[in-house]
Amino acid sequence: MADTEMEVASLPPDTLVSEIDRTREDLAQTIDEISDRLRPKNIARRGVARVRERASQVDPLIGTAAAAVVVTGVAAFFLWRLRRR
């Protein structure tokens, strides 16, 4: 720690100011990136993208079978409702 203090003390003021400004800009950019990642709209968009990616990786045969099960279930539900009347 003492070495760092000695190095900083030996730098000219203009150099220190420019380093402080660069560090401030880096911090501002990091904060902007963090706030962008935490924005609800972006979180939702990333979630949808993950679901789409996983859905595209599903075997087409399994996807077709799952869709057939859903369609059959919905049709059975509507038939059951019609017969109850």
C-alpha positions in Angstrom: 0.0 0.0 0.0 2.9 2.4 0.8 4.3 1.7 -2.7 1.0 2.7 -4.3 0.9 5.9 -2.3 4.4 6.8 -3.3 3.6 6.1 -7.0 0.5 8.3 -6.9 2.3 11.1 -5.1 5.0 11.2 -7.8 2.5 11.6 -10.6 1.8 15.1 -12.0 -1.6 16.6 -11.1 -2.7 16.6 -14.8 -2.1 12.8 -15.0 -3.9 12.2 -11.7 -6.9 14.2 -13.0 -7.0 12.3 -16.3 -6.8 9.0 -14.4 -9.6 10.0 -12.1 -11.7 11.1 -15.1 -11.1 7.8 -16.9 -12.0 5.8 -13.7 -15.2 7.9 -13.4 -16.1 7.1 -17.0 -15.4 3.4 -16.5 -17.6 3.3 -13.4 -20.4 5.2 -15.1 -20.3 2.7 -18.0 -20.4 -0.2 -15.6 -23.3 1.2 -13.7 -25.2 1.8 -17.0 -24.5 -1.9 -18.0 -25.8 -3.1 -14.6 -28.9 -1.0 -14.8 -29.5 -2.3 -18.3 -29.2 -5.9 -17.2 -31.7 -5.3 -14.3 -34.3 -3.5 -16.4 -37.5 -5.6 -16.2 -38.1 -5.4 -20.0 -34.7 -6.7 -20.8 -35.0 -9.5 -18.2 -38.3 -10.6 -19.8 -36.7 -10.4 -23.3 -33.8 -12.7 -22.2 -36.3 -15.1 -20.6 -38.3 -15.4 -23.8 -35.1 -15.8 -25.8 -34.1 -18.7 -23.5 -37.5 -20.4 -23.8 -37.3 -20.1 -27.6 -33.8 -21.5 -27.7 -34.8 -24.5 -25.6 -38.0 -25.0 -27.6 -35.9 -25.1 -30.8 -33.7 -27.8 -29.3 -36.7 -30.1 -28.6 -37.0 -33.1 -30.8 -39.7 -32.5 -33.4 -41.3 -35.8 -32.6 -41.6 -35.0 -28.9 -42.9 -31.5 -29.8 -45.6 -32.9 -32.1 -46.6 -35.5 -29.5 -46.9 -32.8 -26.8 -49.0 -30.6 -29.1 -51.2 -33.6 -29.9 -51.8 -34.3 -26.2 -52.7 -30.6 -25.6 -55.1 -30.5 -28.6 -56.7 -33.8 -27.5 -57.1 -32.5 -23.9 -58.7 -29.3 -25.0 -61.1 -31.1 -27.4 -62.0 -33.5 -24.6 -62.7 -30.7 -22.2 -65.0 -28.9 -24.7 -66.9 -32.2 -25.5 -67.3 -32.8 -21.8 -68.6 -29.3 -21.3 -71.1 -29.7 -24.2 -72.4 -33.0 -22.8 -72.9 -31.6 -19.3 -75.5 -29.1 -20.6 
